[in-house]
Amino acid sequence: MTPASSAGSPLRSPLHPKVPWLPSEVQPGQKAEPCPRCGARKLIPWTLRRDPQRVTLLRTWVCAACQFREERGESETNTV
């Protein structure tokens, strides 16, 4: 008997393909674009951050189907 099994610890569950903190579905009425990786129309704007070296806003877009991520520059007037 191994120490792990004698301690009664459960077996590890298989890894899930989705990252839990990334969106996994598109909300009704949400702006979505085709994903460059998988082609699904599920690429949605997700987070907004300021790049301190370029002093520009960057929007992270994520695909709800395959979780591909990309950052795009965004103008200050587009944010609400």
PDB file of N, CA, C and O in Angstrom, chain B, residues numbered from 101:
ATOM      1  N   MET B 101       0.845  -1.182   0.000  1.00  0.00           N
ATOM      2  CA  MET B 101       0.000   0.000   0.000  1.00  0.00           C
ATOM      3  C   MET B 101       0.887   1.240   0.000  1.00  0.00           C
ATOM      4  O   MET B 101       1.862   1.303   0.749  1.00  0.00           O
ATOM      5  N   THR B 102       0.562   2.215  -0.821  1.00  0.00           N
ATOM      6  CA  THR B 102       1.343   3.446  -0.855  1.00  0.00           C
ATOM      7  C   THR B 102       0.851   4.397   0.214  1.00  0.00           C
ATOM      8  O   THR B 102      -0.287   4.272   0.666  1.00  0.00           O
ATOM      9  N   PRO B 103       1.685   5.356   0.636  1.00  0.00           N
ATOM     10  CA  PRO B 103       1.252   6.297   1.664  1.00  0.00           C
ATOM     11  C   PRO B 103       0.009   7.078   1.269  1.00  0.00           C
ATOM     12  O   PRO B 103      -0.830   7.367   2.123  1.00  0.00           O
ATOM     13  N   ALA B 104      -0.128   7.425   0.001  1.00  0.00           N
ATOM     14  CA  ALA B 104      -1.301   8.195  -0.427  1.00  0.00           C
ATOM     15  C   ALA B 104      -2.579   7.373  -0.284  1.00  0.00           C
ATOM     16  O   ALA B 104      -3.605   7.888   0.161  1.00  0.00           O
ATOM     17  N   SER B 105      -2.517   6.098  -0.662  1.00  0.00           N
ATOM     18  CA  SER B 105      -3.729   5.297  -0.581  1.00  0.00           C
ATOM     19  C   SER B 105      -4.059   4.930   0.860  1.00  0.00           C
ATOM     20  O   SER B 105      -5.229   4.774   1.210  1.00  0.00           O
ATOM     21  N   SER B 106      -3.039   4.792   1.695  1.00  0.00           N
ATOM     22  CA  SER B 106      -3.323   4.469   3.089  1.00  0.00           C
ATOM     23  C   SER B 106      -3.909   5.664   3.828  1.00  0.00           C
ATOM     24  O   SER B 106      -4.610   5.490   4.824  1.00  0.00           O
ATOM     25  N   ALA B 107      -3.630   6.877   3.352  1.00  0.00           N
ATOM     26  CA  ALA B 107      -4.179   8.076   3.988  1.00  0.00           C
ATOM     27  C   ALA B 107      -5.616   8.320   3.564  1.00  0.00           C
ATOM     28  O   ALA B 107      -6.283   9.193   4.119  1.00  0.00           O
ATOM     29  N   GLY B 108      -6.103   7.564   2.592  1.00  0.00           N
ATOM     30  CA  GLY B 108      -7.490   7.709   2.152  1.00  0.00           C
ATOM     31  C   GLY B 108      -7.708   8.876   1.205  1.00  0.00           C
ATOM     32  O   GLY B 108      -8.842   9.326   1.045  1.00  0.00           O
ATOM     33  N   SER B 109      -6.644   9.384   0.567  1.00  0.00           N
ATOM     34  CA  SER B 109      -6.820  10.498  -0.361  1.00  0.00           C
ATOM     35  C   SER B 109      -7.436   9.993  -1.660  1.00  0.00           C
ATOM     36  O   SER B 109      -7.069   8.922  -2.144  1.00  0.00           O
ATOM     37  N   PRO B 110      -8.364  10.750  -2.225  1.00  0.00           N
ATOM     38  CA  PRO B 110      -9.014  10.305  -3.466  1.00  0.00           C
ATOM     39  C   PRO B 110      -8.046  10.360  -4.643  1.00  0.00           C
ATOM     40  O   PRO B 110      -7.060  11.096  -4.626  1.00  0.00           O
ATOM     41  N   LEU B 111      -8.346   9.582  -5.643  1.00  0.00           N
ATOM     42  CA  LEU B 111      -7.551   9.623  -6.864  1.00  0.00           C
ATOM     43  C   LEU B 111      -7.758  10.961  -7.553  1.00  0.00           C
ATOM     44  O   LEU B 111      -8.817  11.574  -7.418  1.00  0.00           O
ATOM     45  N   ARG B 112      -6.774  11.407  -8.276  1.00  0.00           N
ATOM     46  CA  ARG B 112      -6.901  12.673  -8.993  1.00  0.00           C
ATOM     47  C   ARG B 112      -7.908  12.527 -10.123  1.00  0.00           C
ATOM     48  O   ARG B 112      -7.924  11.529 -10.843  1.00  0.00           O
ATOM     49  N   SER B 113      -8.737  13.537 -10.259  1.00  0.00           N
ATOM     50  CA  SER B 113      -9.693  13.526 -11.363  1.00  0.00           C
ATOM     51  C   SER B 113      -8.974  13.950 -12.638  1.00  0.00           C
ATOM     52  O   SER B 113      -7.953  14.634 -12.564  1.00  0.00           O
ATOM     53  N   PRO B 114      -9.477  13.563 -13.794  1.00  0.00           N
ATOM     54  CA  PRO B 114      -8.816  13.957 -15.042  1.00  0.00           C
ATOM     55  C   PRO B 114      -8.862  15.479 -15.210  1.00  0.00           C
ATOM     56  O   PRO B 114      -9.786  16.144 -14.741  1.00  0.00           O
ATOM     57  N   LEU B 115      -7.842  16.012 -15.889  1.00  0.00           N
ATOM     58  CA  LEU B 115      -7.779  17.453 -16.115  1.00  0.00           C
ATOM     59  C   LEU B 115      -8.879  17.895 -17.064  1.00  0.00           C
ATOM     60  O   LEU B 115      -9.182  17.210 -18.041  1.00  0.00           O
ATOM     61  N   HIS B 116      -9.466  19.030 -16.775  1.00  0.00           N
ATOM     62  CA  HIS B 116     -10.512  19.578 -17.624  1.00  0.00           C
ATOM     63  C   HIS B 116      -9.883  20.482 -18.669  1.00  0.00           C
ATOM     64  O   HIS B 116      -8.917  21.180 -18.361  1.00  0.00           O
ATOM     65  N   PRO B 117     -10.395  20.496 -19.893  1.00  0.00           N
ATOM     66  CA  PRO B 117      -9.789  21.318 -20.940  1.00  0.00           C
ATOM     67  C   PRO B 117     -10.037  22.810 -20.752  1.00  0.00           C
ATOM     68  O   PRO B 117      -9.319  23.615 -21.344  1.00  0.00           O
ATOM     69  N   LYS B 118     -11.017  23.209 -19.961  1.00  0.00           N
ATOM     70  CA  LYS B 118     -11.337  24.618 -19.768  1.00  0.00           C
ATOM     71  C   LYS B 118     -10.627  25.176 -18.545  1.00  0.00           C
ATOM     72  O   LYS B 118     -10.522  24.507 -17.517  1.00  0.00           O
ATOM     73  N   VAL B 119     -10.137  26.410 -18.662  1.00  0.00           N
ATOM     74  CA  VAL B 119      -9.579  27.114 -17.518  1.00  0.00           C
ATOM     75  C   VAL B 119     -10.753  27.717 -16.762  1.00  0.00           C
ATOM     76  O   VAL B 119     -11.548  28.441 -17.363  1.00  0.00           O
ATOM     77  N   PRO B 120     -10.894  27.450 -15.474  1.00  0.00           N
ATOM     78  CA  PRO B 120     -12.120  27.823 -14.770  1.00  0.00           C
ATOM     79  C   PRO B 120     -12.415  29.311 -14.709  1.00  0.00           C
ATOM     80  O   PRO B 120     -13.585  29.681 -14.605  1.00  0.00           O
ATOM     81  N   TRP B 121     -11.418  30.184 -14.768  1.00  0.00           N
ATOM     82  CA  TRP B 121     -11.710  31.611 -14.653  1.00  0.00           C
ATOM     83  C   TRP B 121     -11.919  32.289 -16.002  1.00  0.00           C
ATOM     84  O   TRP B 121     -12.174  33.492 -16.049  1.00  0.00           O
ATOM     85  N   LEU B 122     -11.818  31.553 -17.085  1.00  0.00           N
ATOM     86  CA  LEU B 122     -12.109  32.111 -18.411  1.00  0.00           C
ATOM     87  C   LEU B 122     -13.561  31.828 -18.770  1.00  0.00           C
ATOM     88  O   LEU B 122     -14.107  30.798 -18.373  1.00  0.00           O
ATOM     89  N   PRO B 123     -14.191  32.729 -19.516  1.00  0.00           N
ATOM     90  CA  PRO B 123     -15.595  32.503 -19.887  1.00  0.00           C
ATOM     91  C   PRO B 123     -15.758  31.262 -20.756  1.00  0.00           C
ATOM     92  O   PRO B 123     -14.906  30.959 -21.591  1.00  0.00           O
ATOM     93  N   SER B 124     -16.852  30.553 -20.553  1.00  0.00           N
ATOM     94  CA  SER B 124     -17.102  29.339 -21.331  1.00  0.00           C
ATOM     95  C   SER B 124     -18.359  29.450 -22.181  1.00  0.00           C
ATOM     96  O   SER B 124     -18.712  28.507 -22.890  1.00  0.00           O
ATOM     97  N   GLU B 125     -19.039  30.594 -22.119  1.00  0.00           N
ATOM     98  CA  GLU B 125     -20.218  30.799 -22.961  1.00  0.00           C
ATOM     99  C   GLU B 125     -20.360  32.282 -23.272  1.00  0.00           C
ATOM    100  O   GLU B 125     -19.870  33.142 -22.540  1.00  0.00           O
ATOM    101  N   VAL B 126     -21.038  32.556 -24.369  1.00  0.00           N
ATOM    102  CA  VAL B 126     -21.313  33.925 -24.786  1.00  0.00           C
ATOM    103  C   VAL B 126     -22.694  34.303 -24.258  1.00  0.00           C
ATOM    104  O   VAL B 126     -23.659  33.562 -24.445  1.00  0.00           O
ATOM    105  N   GLN B 127     -22.783  35.440 -23.607  1.00  0.00           N
ATOM    106  CA  GLN B 127     -24.061  35.905 -23.064  1.00  0.00           C
ATOM    107  C   GLN B 127     -24.953  36.412 -24.199  1.00  0.00           C
ATOM    108  O   GLN B 127     -24.431  36.926 -25.189  1.00  0.00           O
ATOM    109  N   PRO B 128     -26.271  36.289 -24.091  1.00  0.00           N
ATOM    110  CA  PRO B 128     -27.174  36.790 -25.129  1.00  0.00           C
ATOM    111  C   PRO B 128     -26.951  38.290 -25.362  1.00  0.00           C
ATOM    112  O   PRO B 128     -26.907  39.073 -24.414  1.00  0.00           O
ATOM    113  N   GLY B 129     -26.814  38.671 -26.616  1.00  0.00           N
ATOM    114  CA  GLY B 129     -26.613  40.071 -26.979  1.00  0.00           C
ATOM    115  C   GLY B 129     -25.177  40.548 -26.875  1.00  0.00           C
ATOM    116  O   GLY B 129     -24.892  41.700 -27.202  1.00  0.00           O
ATOM    117  N   GLN B 130     -24.257  39.691 -26.426  1.00  0.00           N
ATOM    118  CA  GLN B 130     -22.866  40.091 -26.273  1.00  0.00           C
ATOM    119  C   GLN B 130     -22.165  40.127 -27.630  1.00  0.00           C
ATOM    120  O   GLN B 130     -22.389  39.263 -28.478  1.00  0.00           O
ATOM    121  N   LYS B 131     -21.315  41.134 -27.824  1.00  0.00           N
ATOM    122  CA  LYS B 131     -20.541  41.262 -29.055  1.00  0.00           C
ATOM    123  C   LYS B 131     -19.573  40.079 -29.154  1.00  0.00           C
ATOM    124  O   LYS B 131     -18.807  39.826 -28.224  1.00  0.00           O
ATOM    125  N   ALA B 132     -19.605  39.364 -30.263  1.00  0.00           N
ATOM    126  CA  ALA B 132     -18.711  38.216 -30.475  1.00  0.00           C
ATOM    127  C   ALA B 132     -18.197  38.246 -31.904  1.00  0.00           C
ATOM    128  O   ALA B 132     -18.887  38.693 -32.820  1.00  0.00           O
ATOM    129  N   GLU B 133     -16.973  37.763 -32.078  1.00  0.00           N
ATOM    130  CA  GLU B 133     -16.338  37.697 -33.390  1.00  0.00           C
ATOM    131  C   GLU B 133     -15.871  36.272 -33.644  1.00  0.00           C
ATOM    132  O   GLU B 133     -15.776  35.477 -32.709  1.00  0.00           O
ATOM    133  N   PRO B 134     -15.576  35.936 -34.903  1.00  0.00           N
ATOM    134  CA  PRO B 134     -15.045  34.598 -35.196  1.00  0.00           C
ATOM    135  C   PRO B 134     -13.646  34.423 -34.589  1.00  0.00           C
ATOM    136  O   PRO B 134     -12.816  35.330 -34.662  1.00  0.00           O
ATOM    137  N   CYS B 135     -13.397  33.282 -34.007  1.00  0.00           N
ATOM    138  CA  CYS B 135     -12.101  32.969 -33.403  1.00  0.00           C
ATOM    139  C   CYS B 135     -11.102  32.617 -34.505  1.00  0.00           C
ATOM    140  O   CYS B 135     -11.424  31.818 -35.384  1.00  0.00           O
ATOM    141  N   PRO B 136      -9.888  33.198 -34.480  1.00  0.00           N
ATOM    142  CA  PRO B 136      -8.899  32.862 -35.503  1.00  0.00           C
ATOM    143  C   PRO B 136      -8.372  31.429 -35.382  1.00  0.00           C
ATOM    144  O   PRO B 136      -7.838  30.894 -36.354  1.00  0.00           O
ATOM    145  N   ARG B 137      -8.508  30.802 -34.221  1.00  0.00           N
ATOM    146  CA  ARG B 137      -8.006  29.445 -34.048  1.00  0.00           C
ATOM    147  C   ARG B 137      -9.049  28.399 -34.434  1.00  0.00           C
ATOM    148  O   ARG B 137      -8.768  27.527 -35.256  1.00  0.00           O
ATOM    149  N   CYS B 138     -10.262  28.473 -33.848  1.00  0.00           N
ATOM    150  CA  CYS B 138     -11.246  27.406 -34.072  1.00  0.00           C
ATOM    151  C   CYS B 138     -12.375  27.800 -35.025  1.00  0.00           C
ATOM    152  O   CYS B 138     -13.109  26.932 -35.498  1.00  0.00           O
ATOM    153  N   GLY B 139     -12.525  29.101 -35.315  1.00  0.00           N
ATOM    154  CA  GLY B 139     -13.542  29.546 -36.255  1.00  0.00           C
ATOM    155  C   GLY B 139     -14.921  29.772 -35.652  1.00  0.00           C
ATOM    156  O   GLY B 139     -15.808  30.293 -36.328  1.00  0.00           O
ATOM    157  N   ALA B 140     -15.120  29.391 -34.393  1.00  0.00           N
ATOM    158  CA  ALA B 140     -16.423  29.596 -33.753  1.00  0.00           C
ATOM    159  C   ALA B 140     -16.654  31.093 -33.523  1.00  0.00           C
ATOM    160  O   ALA B 140     -15.711  31.830 -33.233  1.00  0.00           O
ATOM    161  N   ARG B 141     -17.869  31.527 -33.650  1.00  0.00           N
ATOM    162  CA  ARG B 141     -18.188  32.938 -33.413  1.00  0.00           C
ATOM    163  C   ARG B 141     -18.386  33.147 -31.909  1.00  0.00           C
ATOM    164  O   ARG B 141     -19.483  33.460 -31.446  1.00  0.00           O
ATOM    165  N   LYS B 142     -17.299  32.968 -31.166  1.00  0.00           N
ATOM    166  CA  LYS B 142     -17.352  33.052 -29.710  1.00  0.00           C
ATOM    167  C   LYS B 142     -16.167  33.824 -29.131  1.00  0.00           C
ATOM    168  O   LYS B 142     -15.863  33.675 -27.948  1.00  0.00           O
ATOM    169  N   LEU B 143     -15.494  34.641 -29.937  1.00  0.00           N
ATOM    170  CA  LEU B 143     -14.396  35.466 -29.447  1.00  0.00           C
ATOM    171  C   LEU B 143     -14.995  36.737 -28.870  1.00  0.00           C
ATOM    172  O   LEU B 143     -15.587  37.531 -29.601  1.00  0.00           O
ATOM    173  N   ILE B 144     -14.846  36.939 -27.555  1.00  0.00           N
ATOM    174  CA  ILE B 144     -15.521  38.043 -26.868  1.00  0.00           C
ATOM    175  C   ILE B 144     -14.514  38.905 -26.110  1.00  0.00           C
ATOM    176  O   ILE B 144     -13.481  38.407 -25.664  1.00  0.00           O
ATOM    177  N   PRO B 145     -14.817  40.209 -25.962  1.00  0.00           N
ATOM    178  CA  PRO B 145     -13.949  41.064 -25.146  1.00  0.00           C
ATOM    179  C   PRO B 145     -14.059  40.648 -23.683  1.00  0.00           C
ATOM    180  O   PRO B 145     -15.149  40.362 -23.188  1.00  0.00           O
ATOM    181  N   TRP B 146     -12.916  40.617 -22.998  1.00  0.00           N
ATOM    182  CA  TRP B 146     -12.946  40.095 -21.639  1.00  0.00           C
ATOM    183  C   TRP B 146     -12.385  41.086 -20.632  1.00  0.00           C
ATOM    184  O   TRP B 146     -13.158  41.690 -19.887  1.00  0.00           O
ATOM    185  N   THR B 147     -11.080  41.275 -20.579  1.00  0.00           N
ATOM    186  CA  THR B 147     -10.516  42.187 -19.586  1.00  0.00           C
ATOM    187  C   THR B 147      -9.876  43.388 -20.263  1.00  0.00           C
ATOM    188  O   THR B 147      -9.525  43.345 -21.442  1.00  0.00           O
ATOM    189  N   LEU B 148      -9.734  44.451 -19.500  1.00  0.00           N
ATOM    190  CA  LEU B 148      -9.130  45.685 -19.988  1.00  0.00           C
ATOM    191  C   LEU B 148      -8.006  46.053 -19.033  1.00  0.00           C
ATOM    192  O   LEU B 148      -8.196  46.057 -17.817  1.00  0.00           O
ATOM    193  N   ARG B 149      -6.833  46.363 -19.581  1.00  0.00           N
ATOM    194  CA  ARG B 149      -5.717  46.782 -18.742  1.00  0.00           C
ATOM    195  C   ARG B 149      -4.909  47.851 -19.463  1.00  0.00           C
ATOM    196  O   ARG B 149      -5.001  48.003 -20.681  1.00  0.00           O
ATOM    197  N   ARG B 150      -4.119  48.584 -18.696  1.00  0.00           N
ATOM    198  CA  ARG B 150      -3.273  49.610 -19.274  1.00  0.00           C
ATOM    199  C   ARG B 150      -1.843  49.091 -19.305  1.00  0.00           C
ATOM    200  O   ARG B 150      -1.325  48.620 -18.293  1.00  0.00           O
ATOM    201  N   ASP B 151      -1.207  49.180 -20.469  1.00  0.00           N
ATOM    202  CA  ASP B 151       0.182  48.780 -20.615  1.00  0.00           C
ATOM    203  C   ASP B 151       1.052  49.950 -20.140  1.00  0.00           C
ATOM    204  O   ASP B 151       1.063  51.000 -20.781  1.00  0.00           O
ATOM    205  N   PRO B 152       1.777  49.788 -19.031  1.00  0.00           N
ATOM    206  CA  PRO B 152       2.546  50.911 -18.481  1.00  0.00           C
ATOM    207  C   PRO B 152       3.701  51.359 -19.376  1.00  0.00           C
ATOM    208  O   PRO B 152       4.112  52.517 -19.305  1.00  0.00           O
ATOM    209  N   GLN B 153       4.225  50.479 -20.204  1.00  0.00           N
ATOM    210  CA  GLN B 153       5.345  50.856 -21.063  1.00  0.00           C
ATOM    211  C   GLN B 153       4.892  51.631 -22.296  1.00  0.00           C
ATOM    212  O   GLN B 153       5.635  52.466 -22.812  1.00  0.00           O
ATOM    213  N   ARG B 154       3.684  51.360 -22.766  1.00  0.00           N
ATOM    214  CA  ARG B 154       3.187  52.057 -23.956  1.00  0.00           C
ATOM    215  C   ARG B 154       2.083  53.054 -23.621  1.00  0.00           C
ATOM    216  O   ARG B 154       1.669  53.824 -24.488  1.00  0.00           O
ATOM    217  N   VAL B 155       1.607  53.053 -22.398  1.00  0.00           N
ATOM    218  CA  VAL B 155       0.538  53.929 -21.918  1.00  0.00           C
ATOM    219  C   VAL B 155      -0.693  53.840 -22.829  1.00  0.00           C
ATOM    220  O   VAL B 155      -1.308  54.853 -23.164  1.00  0.00           O
ATOM    221  N   THR B 156      -1.029  52.639 -23.212  1.00  0.00           N
ATOM    222  CA  THR B 156      -2.229  52.422 -24.014  1.00  0.00           C
ATOM    223  C   THR B 156      -3.109  51.397 -23.317  1.00  0.00           C
ATOM    224  O   THR B 156      -2.649  50.628 -22.473  1.00  0.00           O
ATOM    225  N   LEU B 157      -4.367  51.402 -23.681  1.00  0.00           N
ATOM    226  CA  LEU B 157      -5.286  50.404 -23.155  1.00  0.00           C
ATOM    227  C   LEU B 157      -5.204  49.145 -24.009  1.00  0.00           C
ATOM    228  O   LEU B 157      -5.133  49.218 -25.236  1.00  0.00           O
ATOM    229  N   LEU B 158      -5.215  47.993 -23.352  1.00  0.00           N
ATOM    230  CA  LEU B 158      -5.217  46.712 -24.047  1.00  0.00           C
ATOM    231  C   LEU B 158      -6.418  45.910 -23.583  1.00  0.00           C
ATOM    232  O   LEU B 158      -6.645  45.751 -22.383  1.00  0.00           O
ATOM    233  N   ARG B 159      -7.175  45.411 -24.528  1.00  0.00           N
ATOM    234  CA  ARG B 159      -8.332  44.564 -24.236  1.00  0.00           C
ATOM    235  C   ARG B 159      -7.939  43.123 -24.535  1.00  0.00           C
ATOM    236  O   ARG B 159      -7.448  42.825 -25.624  1.00  0.00           O
ATOM    237  N   THR B 160      -8.151  42.237 -23.584  1.00  0.00           N
ATOM    238  CA  THR B 160      -7.945  40.806 -23.818  1.00  0.00           C
ATOM    239  C   THR B 160      -9.249  40.230 -24.344  1.00  0.00           C
ATOM    240  O   THR B 160     -10.306  40.390 -23.735  1.00  0.00           O
ATOM    241  N   TRP B 161      -9.158  39.562 -25.479  1.00  0.00           N
ATOM    242  CA  TRP B 161     -10.295  38.864 -26.069  1.00  0.00           C
ATOM    243  C   TRP B 161     -10.066  37.380 -25.832  1.00  0.00           C
ATOM    244  O   TRP B 161      -8.935  36.903 -25.931  1.00  0.00           O
ATOM    245  N   VAL B 162     -11.128  36.647 -25.519  1.00  0.00           N
ATOM    246  CA  VAL B 162     -11.014  35.216 -25.266  1.00  0.00           C
ATOM    247  C   VAL B 162     -12.128  34.484 -26.010  1.00  0.00           C
ATOM    248  O   VAL B 162     -13.258  34.966 -26.094  1.00  0.00           O
ATOM    249  N   CYS B 163     -11.790  33.315 -26.545  1.00  0.00           N
ATOM    250  CA  CYS B 163     -12.786  32.481 -27.229  1.00  0.00           C
ATOM    251  C   CYS B 163     -13.453  31.587 -26.193  1.00  0.00           C
ATOM    252  O   CYS B 163     -12.777  30.854 -25.471  1.00  0.00           O
ATOM    253  N   ALA B 164     -14.769  31.648 -26.122  1.00  0.00           N
ATOM    254  CA  ALA B 164     -15.513  30.828 -25.170  1.00  0.00           C
ATOM    255  C   ALA B 164     -15.503  29.348 -25.567  1.00  0.00           C
ATOM    256  O   ALA B 164     -15.793  28.486 -24.737  1.00  0.00           O
ATOM    257  N   ALA B 165     -15.173  29.048 -26.820  1.00  0.00           N
ATOM    258  CA  ALA B 165     -15.153  27.651 -27.263  1.00  0.00           C
ATOM    259  C   ALA B 165     -13.798  26.979 -26.993  1.00  0.00           C
ATOM    260  O   ALA B 165     -13.751  25.914 -26.377  1.00  0.00           O
ATOM    261  N   CYS B 166     -12.693  27.594 -27.452  1.00  0.00           N
ATOM    262  CA  CYS B 166     -11.379  26.955 -27.320  1.00  0.00           C
ATOM    263  C   CYS B 166     -10.451  27.672 -26.350  1.00  0.00           C
ATOM    264  O   CYS B 166      -9.348  27.192 -26.090  1.00  0.00           O
ATOM    265  N   GLN B 167     -10.875  28.811 -25.809  1.00  0.00           N
ATOM    266  CA  GLN B 167     -10.153  29.621 -24.841  1.00  0.00           C
ATOM    267  C   GLN B 167      -8.857  30.233 -25.386  1.00  0.00           C
ATOM    268  O   GLN B 167      -7.931  30.524 -24.629  1.00  0.00           O
ATOM    269  N   PHE B 168      -8.807  30.420 -26.688  1.00  0.00           N
ATOM    270  CA  PHE B 168      -7.727  31.180 -27.308  1.00  0.00           C
ATOM    271  C   PHE B 168      -7.797  32.609 -26.779  1.00  0.00           C
ATOM    272  O   PHE B 168      -8.890  33.151 -26.615  1.00  0.00           O
ATOM    273  N   ARG B 169      -6.646  33.227 -26.510  1.00  0.00           N
ATOM    274  CA  ARG B 169      -6.621  34.609 -26.005  1.00  0.00           C
ATOM    275  C   ARG B 169      -5.739  35.465 -26.891  1.00  0.00           C
ATOM    276  O   ARG B 169      -4.718  35.008 -27.406  1.00  0.00           O
ATOM    277  N   GLU B 170      -6.151  36.728 -27.063  1.00  0.00           N
ATOM    278  CA  GLU B 170      -5.313  37.700 -27.754  1.00  0.00           C
ATOM    279  C   GLU B 170      -5.575  39.072 -27.159  1.00  0.00           C
ATOM    280  O   GLU B 170      -6.661  39.352 -26.652  1.00  0.00           O
ATOM    281  N   GLU B 171      -4.545  39.934 -27.230  1.00  0.00           N
ATOM    282  CA  GLU B 171      -4.693  41.296 -26.743  1.00  0.00           C
ATOM    283  C   GLU B 171      -4.733  42.237 -27.925  1.00  0.00           C
ATOM    284  O   GLU B 171      -3.989  42.083 -28.893  1.00  0.00           O
ATOM    285  N   ARG B 172      -5.624  43.224 -27.828  1.00  0.00           N
ATOM    286  CA  ARG B 172      -5.768  44.234 -28.874  1.00  0.00           C
ATOM    287  C   ARG B 172      -5.735  45.608 -28.218  1.00  0.00           C
ATOM    288  O   ARG B 172      -6.259  45.800 -27.121  1.00  0.00           O
ATOM    289  N   GLY B 173      -5.116  46.551 -28.901  1.00  0.00           N
ATOM    290  CA  GLY B 173      -5.143  47.921 -28.421  1.00  0.00           C
ATOM    291  C   GLY B 173      -6.553  48.481 -28.524  1.00  0.00           C
ATOM    292  O   GLY B 173      -7.303  48.131 -29.435  1.00  0.00           O
ATOM    293  N   GLU B 174      -6.909  49.348 -27.591  1.00  0.00           N
ATOM    294  CA  GLU B 174      -8.253  49.923 -27.588  1.00  0.00           C
ATOM    295  C   GLU B 174      -8.144  51.409 -27.235  1.00  0.00           C
ATOM    296  O   GLU B 174      -7.387  51.796 -26.345  1.00  0.00           O
ATOM    297  N   SER B 175      -8.903  52.220 -27.941  1.00  0.00           N
ATOM    298  CA  SER B 175      -8.851  53.648 -27.663  1.00  0.00           C
ATOM    299  C   SER B 175      -9.627  53.972 -26.396  1.00  0.00           C
ATOM    300  O   SER B 175     -10.523  53.231 -25.991  1.00  0.00           O
ATOM    301  N   GLU B 176      -9.272  55.081 -25.784  1.00  0.00           N
ATOM    302  CA  GLU B 176      -9.924  55.503 -24.541  1.00  0.00           C
ATOM    303  C   GLU B 176     -11.423  55.799 -24.755  1.00  0.00           C
ATOM    304  O   GLU B 176     -12.218  55.665 -23.825  1.00  0.00           O
ATOM    305  N   THR B 177     -11.799  56.196 -25.960  1.00  0.00           N
ATOM    306  CA  THR B 177     -13.203  56.561 -26.211  1.00  0.00           C
ATOM    307  C   THR B 177     -14.101  55.344 -26.341  1.00  0.00           C
ATOM    308  O   THR B 177     -15.318  55.475 -26.213  1.00  0.00           O
ATOM    309  N   ASN B 178     -13.533  54.133 -26.598  1.00  0.00           N
ATOM    310  CA  ASN B 178     -14.337  52.927 -26.745  1.00  0.00           C
ATOM    311  C   ASN B 178     -14.752  52.318 -25.416  1.00  0.00           C
ATOM    312  O   ASN B 178     -15.664  51.492 -25.382  1.00  0.00           O
ATOM    313  N   THR B 179     -14.115  52.698 -24.334  1.00  0.00           N
ATOM    314  CA  THR B 179     -14.414  52.099 -23.031  1.00  0.00           C
ATOM    315  C   THR B 179     -15.574  52.828 -22.364  1.00  0.00           C
ATOM    316  O   THR B 179     -15.778  54.027 -22.556  1.00  0.00           O
ATOM    317  N   VAL B 180     -16.321  52.067 -21.579  1.00  0.00           N
ATOM    318  CA  VAL B 180     -17.467  52.647 -20.865  1.00  0.00           C
ATOM    319  C   VAL B 180     -17.337  52.305 -19.402  1.00  0.00           C
ATOM    320  O   VAL B 180     -18.189  52.687 -18.600  1.00  0.00           O
TER     321      VAL B 180
END
